[in-house]
Amino acid sequence: MGMNICSVVLSGGKSSRMGMNKSLLMLKDRMVIELIIEELWTISDQVVVITNNKPDYEFLQVPLIHDRYRDKGPLAGMEAALHHVDADRFIVSACDTPFIDARVYQFLLDQMEKHDAVVPVFNNRLHPLSGIYKRTILPHVEKLLENDRLSIRKLFDHIDVKMIDEFGNLSYDTLNKHFFNMNNPSDYETAKSL
Ligand SMILES: Nc1nc2c(ncn2[C@@H]2O[C@H](COP(=O)(O)OP(=O)(O)OP(=O)(O)O)[C@@H](O)[C@H]2O)c(=O)[nH]1
């Protein structure tokens, strides 16, 4: 039985600190979101982008999905993917992490077992937007959204989540880059130097 893996790029944010759509910024000859999607394709059967501005992303040639719960943040982006896409595993990524490495996601996938979610912890920080989830979380996600409890951490009070804070043979540099995200123009300058 083959496992159907869907990667979900959350791209419904406001990019207010960056001042422009950060997922469309260029690094070398590629846009940030193109770098992300290219990496995700190496471990996915499907890739979708969750956005409330479809025209910006049509060139990517992947399914584009709107949030069903508007202005509710990344948890709503996850809800839209879980609601619309039929898959056994959902790999979540932000749209501002240009240096993600599929080997990190593969490491998480390998530890899913019976859990509802596998979420990485790096430098003592939980990274729910870089986790792996099963459809089983959907009713809990919807309930949180209905109640305006929008923190993804709240979700972890209700599901079986495995936290991963050691990553086998993967190097610190690989992990540091994987979890690097760009919030403001200074982060973008940093990205250009990496
Ligand atoms: N689908 C969806 N994704 C979101 C939403 N809000 C944030 N995201 C995504 O979640 C990730 C983290 O978002 P942030 O960087 O914290 O927020 P942002 O709105 O993009 O940027 P700021 O306005 O600077 O805070 C990014 O990939 C965002 O695109 C939302 O309401 N819907």
The ligand as a MOL file (V3000), in Angstrom:
LIG
                    3D

  0  0  0     0  0            999 V3000
M  V30 BEGIN CTAB
M  V30 COUNTS 32 34 0 0 0
M  V30 BEGIN ATOM
M  V30 1 N -2.9660 30.0500 4.4150 0
M  V30 2 C -2.5580 30.9550 5.3170 0
M  V30 3 N -1.2370 31.0690 5.5940 0
M  V30 4 C -0.8690 32.0120 6.4840 0
M  V30 5 C -1.7810 32.8720 7.1260 0
M  V30 6 N -1.0860 33.6970 7.9570 0
M  V30 7 C 0.2110 33.3670 7.8400 0
M  V30 8 N 0.3560 32.3360 6.9520 0
M  V30 9 C 1.6040 31.7050 6.5470 0
M  V30 10 O 2.2410 31.2050 7.7030 0
M  V30 11 C 3.6580 31.3930 7.6070 0
M  V30 12 C 4.1600 32.2150 8.7690 0
M  V30 13 O 3.5840 33.4890 8.6760 0
M  V30 14 P 4.2700 34.7780 9.3240 0
M  V30 15 O 5.5920 35.0110 8.7100 0
M  V30 16 O 4.2500 34.6200 10.7980 0
M  V30 17 O 3.1910 35.8980 8.9630 0
M  V30 18 P 3.0220 36.7460 7.6440 0
M  V30 19 O 1.6350 37.2720 7.7020 0
M  V30 20 O 3.3850 35.9880 6.4130 0
M  V30 21 O 4.0790 37.9440 7.8130 0
M  V30 22 P 3.9520 39.2360 8.7690 0
M  V30 23 O 2.8190 40.0700 8.2560 0
M  V30 24 O 5.2740 39.9410 8.6350 0
M  V30 25 O 3.7110 38.7250 10.1650 0
M  V30 26 C 3.9020 32.0250 6.2590 0
M  V30 27 O 4.1970 30.9950 5.3500 0
M  V30 28 C 2.5700 32.6860 5.9510 0
M  V30 29 O 2.3280 32.8370 4.5570 0
M  V30 30 C -3.1760 32.7390 6.8020 0
M  V30 31 O -4.0530 33.4440 7.3010 0
M  V30 32 N -3.5030 31.7560 5.8920 0
M  V30 END ATOM
M  V30 BEGIN BOND
M  V30 1 1 1 2
M  V30 2 2 2 3
M  V30 3 1 2 32
M  V30 4 1 3 4
M  V30 5 2 4 5
M  V30 6 1 4 8
M  V30 7 1 5 6
M  V30 8 1 5 30
M  V30 9 2 6 7
M  V30 10 1 7 8
M  V30 11 1 8 9
M  V30 12 1 9 10
M  V30 13 1 9 28
M  V30 14 1 10 11
M  V30 15 1 11 12
M  V30 16 1 11 26
M  V30 17 1 12 13
M  V30 18 1 13 14
M  V30 19 2 14 15
M  V30 20 1 14 16
M  V30 21 1 14 17
M  V30 22 1 17 18
M  V30 23 2 18 19
M  V30 24 1 18 20
M  V30 25 1 18 21
M  V30 26 1 21 22
M  V30 27 2 22 23
M  V30 28 1 22 24
M  V30 29 1 22 25
M  V30 30 1 26 27
M  V30 31 1 26 28
M  V30 32 1 28 29
M  V30 33 2 30 31
M  V30 34 1 30 32
M  V30 END BOND
M  V30 END CTAB
M  END
